Amino acid sequence: MEGPRSAIAAQLIDLEAALRQLDLWSDAPPSQEALRSEQPFAMDALDFEEWLQFIFLPTIYEVLASGEALPERCAIAPMAEETVGKRPLPTEPLISTLRELDRLITEID
């Protein structure tokens, strides 16, 4: 894995670190039912940070490992701003990491 994909992998590591730093990382996964939500960002069943941890991160890691195509567009930072960004937490590093992921994933060939 090299080039843009390795840059994406590095941002995924930064994303996990940002979630842990904000104490938004969970040791206990949500229910299988919650993980099967078909709503955007699983908004009906998960908090945004749970969606990042249990759906987004594993999915993108799997795509990177398998060499499959990444999504054509990625726009997660705006959702982060509307959810965790409204909490009284220092969320700028998290949102900045998501902005960079959005850019890298959207610009990759």
Secondary structure, DSSP 8 states (H G I E B T S, - for coil): --THHHHHHHHHHHHHHHHHHTT---SS---HHHHT--SGGGTTTS-HHHHIIIIIHHHHHHHHHHT----S----HHHHHHTGGGSSS--HHHHHHHHHHHHHHHH--
